[in-house]
Amino acid sequence: MALTGRAALLAALGSLPVGIWEPSWTGILAVNAPLAVACACDFALAAPVRRLGLTRSGDTSVRLGDTADVTLTITNPSRRPLRARLRDAWPPSTWQPGTETTASRHRLTVPPGERRRVTTRLRPTRRGDRQADRVTIRSYGPLGLFSRQGTHKALWTVRVLPPFTSRKHLPSKLARLRELDGRTSVLTRGEGTEFDSLREYVPGDDTRSIDWRATARQTTVAVRTWRPERDRHILLVLDTGRTSAGRVGDAPRLDASMDAALLLAALASRAGDRVDLLAYDRKVRALVQGRTAGDVLPSLVNAMATLEPELVETNARGLTATALRTSPRRSLIVLLTTLDAAPIEEGLLPVLPQLTQRHTVLLASVADPHITEMAKARGNVDDVYEAAAAAQAQSERHHTAEQLRRHGVTVVDATPDDLAPALADAYLTLKAAGRL
């Protein structure tokens, strides 16, 4: 088998006479001259890097936890073949830990005047916009002894969207919504609901629903069925202040609040209600208004993608004023914020009557499951102290919730895994009671 590249060159150098290796200028030149010529030829035959053309295509958005493929097209306009190694650089949060080296590096060969494609598979670990940094290409000659290297800017942005893990609860919540909406045999009645139809009375029905005029015209007792009112307005208010930055498990509280808001938005839009979003701390971070039922969920997901907790105290007065401007008519205002005593008692409670006198207010907060585990511990002295601290924290949280309830606020306090379905249930309960 014929030897090529470095192996052929080393074999040729190894076959030179022994005397040539004597430490003399003649011997040194005799060895280095062929090597220098080989390197020069290798460099000359390596395709130039600066003249390469690079374009991108592929995914522009991906849900957190999924993969996105971004394709890089390399065009070689020179007369020499391109033999290269390529590194497609992205921010560290674009890759799973330990996978960047293999995922971002490619080998390729591009004949003269042709183009080739390489695909970089991204798996982001954080929400937000991820922008391509630069592409570094190292072009080798046919012997692999010498190379040319250069960098190119190939701009591309991939938006990492919230994962919406709570969507698994949507089918069960929609089934309950259909029951409330009168499309199954389970029909409900509440103040402020809309008349739907008449049906025959069955034991257990509310006697207040009997339609006596219709009953007089037929031989059976007729009762009215009702359905929840549609076209109600719901404003989701995300608190993006410092308390939303606290981590519960592997993610900030803000992420759990977003997930709950998305499930509620999907459910409410199916129920025929209009859903808006306001993200606020000391100023408006995101505002989504006036979207149709089919467009509201993509709009919310896109607006939430770039939201990050701000390490500032939320201005409760500014939040209340902005919410009132956003919802001039009677609405359901869903506050996704903290139940910590200080922010509620010093910030929200003084301005809460401005909201409750015009709107129905529902407050949802992320509870830390570790506190519940601490409260149950009794193994040793340290565990007892931790349990006492956890019990005190729970007591303060319950006291804060009771203060809010006395002001007419519906409170949902649940762990990250349970917050989304609990908030959806609270919405359905309000709708069944005709409070929307």
N, C-alpha and C positions, 0 to 999 in steps of 0.2 A: 504493500500500500504506500502510495506516495505521501510524503510529509508536506504539510503546508504551514504557513504562518510562522509563529515563533518556533515551533519544533523544527521546521526546515532550516531556519536561520541558525539555531543553536547547533544543529547537526553539521551544517557547513562550517561553522567556526570551530567545532570540535575536530574536524578533519584536517586542520592546518598543521604544518610540521611543528614538532615539539620546540625546535629552536626559536620559533617565532615568539614564544612566551618569555624569552630572556628579557630582563629589565633593561632594555636599551630603547632609545628613541625610535630606531627602525622597527623594533618589535611592537612597541606601543602603537605606532602609526599603522602597522600592518594589521593589528587587531581592531583598532577603533575606526579606521577608515571604512571598512565594510559595514560596521554597525551604524556609523553616522550616515552612510549612504542609504542603508535600509530604513533608518528612521526618517530621513528626509523624503524618501519615496513614499513611505507609509503616510506621512503627514500630507504630502501633496495629493495622495489618492483618497484621503478622507474627505467626505462631502462637507462643504461649508455649512455652518449652523445658522449664521445670521440671515441667510437668504431663504430659509425655510418658511413656509406659510402655515399658520396654525389657526384653525377655527373650531368652535365648540358647538355641540348640540346635545339634546337629552332632556332629562327631568329638570324642572324648575322648582318643584315643591315635593315634599315628602313628609309623611307623618313621623313623629318621633318614634324610634324603634324599628322603622321600616328601612329599606335600602333604596338608594337612588343611583341611577346609572348616568354618568356624564361622558359623552364620547368626544374625543379629541382627534381631529383630522389633520394629518401632517402631509403637506405637499412639498415634494423635492423638485425645485426648478433647475437644479444643476445638472451637469453631464456625468456626474459621478454617483454611484449608488450610495445610499445612506445606510450605514450599519451603526446603530446607535442604542444607547441606554437612555431612558427618559424617566424623569421624576416629575409627577404632577402634584404640586404642593397645595395643600388646603389647611385650614386651621386645625389644631389638635382635636377640637371637639367634633370634628367631622368623622372621626374614626372610633371604632371600639378600641379600648386599650390593648396595645401590643400588636395591632394589625396594620398600622400605618406603613411599615417598611415593605410589606408584601403587596398591599393594596395600591400604593401610589407609584410603584416602580414597574417599568415595562421595557422589554427588548423589542426592537423592530428593525426591519430592513425595507427600505423604500427604493425601488429602481429609479433611474433618472427619468424625470418628467412625469412621475406617477405619484399617487397619494395612497396612504394607508390610514386606518383608524385603530385607535386603542380606546378601550373603555375602562374608566375608573369607577369602581363601585364604592359609594359612600354609605356609611351607616352612622348618622349623627347621634350624639349623646346629649345634646341640648337644643332647646327651641331657638328660633331666631333665624336671621339671614346669615348664611355661610358663603363667603366669597372666595373664589379661586385666587391663590397668591401668585404663583409664577410657574412656568414650565422650564425645567433645566434639561438640556439635551447634550449628551457627550457623544460625538461622532468619531468612530474609529476607522483607521485604515485597514486594508485587507490583512496585514500581518498582526494587527492588534498591538503594535509597539508604540504608536503615537495616537493622540486624539485631539480633537478640537472641542471646546465646550462653550456654550452660551446659554443665555436665558431669554425667554419670551414672555410677554404679558398676553394671556388669553382669558379675557374677563368672562366670568360667569357667576351667577348667584343662584343658590338653592335655598329656598325658604323652608325651614323646618317647622311644621305645624304641630299643635298640641295633639297628643295621641288619641284623645276621646275614648278612653278605655271603658267608660261607663255606657257606651252605646249597647253593650250586651243586655242592659236592663230595659232598653226601649221597647221591645216586643211586649213584655209583661205590663208595662205602664200604658201602652196603647190599648191593650186588651181591657184594662180597667177604664180607660177613657171611653171606649166604645160602650161599656156598660152605663157610664154616666150619660152618654150621648143618646141613649134610647135605642141603640141598634141591636141590643140583645134583650132577653126577657127580664133582666134586672134593670129597673127604671127607678130613678130617684127624683125627689122633688125638693126644692129649696127656694128660699126667698130670692127674688130677682131672676129666676129661671124662665125659660120661654116655653109656652105651650107647644106640645108636639102632636099628640093624637089621643084618641079614646080607645079603651080596651075593656074587656070584661073584668069585673072585680074578682079578686082571689083573696082568701083569708090571709090576713097579715098586712094588707094594703092600708095606707093611711086614710081614715074615713074623711079627712078634710079634702081628699082628692076626688071624692065622688061628685060626678056631674049629675045633679038631680033632674035637670031639664032633659038631658039625653036619656036618663033612666026612665023618665015618664013616657018616652016615646017608644020604648022597647020592653021586652019581657025580662031582661037581665039588668043587673046594676052596672052602670058604666063609670069608669074612673078616668080622670085625665092623666096623661103621662107628660113628663116634662123633660127638657134637655137643658144643659148648661148654656148660658148665653155665650155667643161668639163675638169675635171682633173686639175683644177686650185688649187693653194695652198693658204690656209688661215691660218694665225697665230693669235690666240687670245691672247692678252697680258693683263693680269690682274695686275693692280697696287695695291699692298698690303701694301703700305706705310701708313703714319699717316692719310692722307686725306680720305682713305677708311674706317677709323674707325668712321667717323662722322655719327651719327644716323639721318636717315630721316624716320620719322614715328616710327615704332616699330623695325626697323632693321638697321644694318650698311649699308653704301653705297656699301660695298663689296658684300653683299648678293644680292642687286638689279643688280649689274654688273654680278654676276654669273648667275643669272636667264636669263639675256639678252644674255650672251655668250652661254648658253645651247640651247636657241631657235635658234640662228644663226647657231650653230654647227649641230643641227638636220636638219635644212633647207639646209645647204650647203652640208651635206653628202648625202641627197636625190638628190641634183643637180649634184652629181658626183664629187664634189670637195673634196680635201684632207684638213683635219682640224687638226691643232696642237694647243697646249696650252702652254703658258709660264706665270707663276706667279712670280713676281719679285718686290723687294723693294731695298735692298742693296745686296741681293744675290738671287739665284734661290730658290723659295719656292716650285714650282711644275713644272714639264715638262712632257708633253705627246706628243709623236711623233710616226709617222709611223703606226697608227692604221687603220684598215680597216673600211669601211663604217658601217658595222654592229657592230663593237666593239668601235667606237670612242665615242659615247655618254655614255655608261657605264664607260669607262675609264675616261672621263672628270668628270663625277659625283663623281666617287670614289676619284679622285685627289683633287677635290674642297672640299670634305667633311671635311678635317682637316685644311683647310686654315683659318687663323685668321689675322686680320689687325695687322701690326707691328707699334709700335709708334716711327717710325724713318722716316726721310725725304728720299723719294725715290731718288736714284742716277740715274738721267736721262741718263748720259753718259754710265753707266754700263748697264742700260736697253737697250739702243740703240745698244750697242756693242753685247749684248747677242742676241737680236732679229736678227741682221744681221748674226751672226753665225748660228742661228737656221734656217734662211731662206736665203740661199745663192742665190737662183734663184728668179726671179720676183714673188712677192706674194701680196696678200691683207693683210696688217697688221692692225688689229683692236685693238686700244688702248682703254682700259676701265679705264679711269682715271678721274681726276678732271678738271674743267674749271676755277678754282681759278687763279687769275692773277699771284700771286707770283710764284707758282710752274711751271706754263707754261712759263712765260717770263724769269725767271731766270734759269729754268732747261731744259725744253723741246725745246723751240724755238732755242737756239744756236746749238743744235745737230740735229734738225729736217731735215735739208737738206740731211744728210746722209741717212735718210730713204726715203725721197720723190724722190730722184734722181734715186733710183733703184726700189722702191715699190710704190704701191697705198696705201695710208694711210687713215684710217677712225677712227675718235676719237669719242667715246661715253662717255657721262658724265651724272651723276644722278643729276637732279635739285630738289631743295626743294620746294614742293608745298606750304609750309607755307609762303615762300617769296611772292608768287603770291597773297595769301590771305592778307598778310600785305599791299601790294601795293594798294589794293582796299579799305582799311579801311579809313573812314573819320568821325567817330562818335564824337571824342573829340580831345583835343590837343595832348594827348598821341598817339592816332591813327594816327594823321597827321605826327608826328615825325617818327613813325614806318613806315608809307607809304613812307616817304622821304628816310629813310634808305634802304627800300626794293627796291625802284626805283634806288638808287645809286648802290646797289648790282647787280641788273639786267643789268644796263648800263655797269658796269665793265665786267660782264659775256659776254654780246654781243660783247664788244670791243675785248675781248680775242678770241672769236670765229671767228671774222672777221680777226684777225691777222693770225690765223691758216688757214683760207680759202685762204688768199693771198699766203700762201705757198703751196697751192694745196691740202690741207687736207679737206676731207668731215667731217663735224661736225654734230653730233646728240646730242641734249641737251633736255632731257625729264625727267618727273617725274618717280618715281619707277614703277608705274603701266603702263606707256606708253613707257618706254625705250625699252623693249624687242621687241614689234611690230615695233617701229620706227626704230630700228637698222636692223631688218629683211627687212623692206621696203627699207632702204638705200642700203643694199646688193643687193636686186633685181633690184634697179634702176641702180647701177653700172654694174650689169650683163647685163641688157637690153641695156645699152649704150656701151657694149663691152670694158669696162675699166678694166676688170679682166684678 
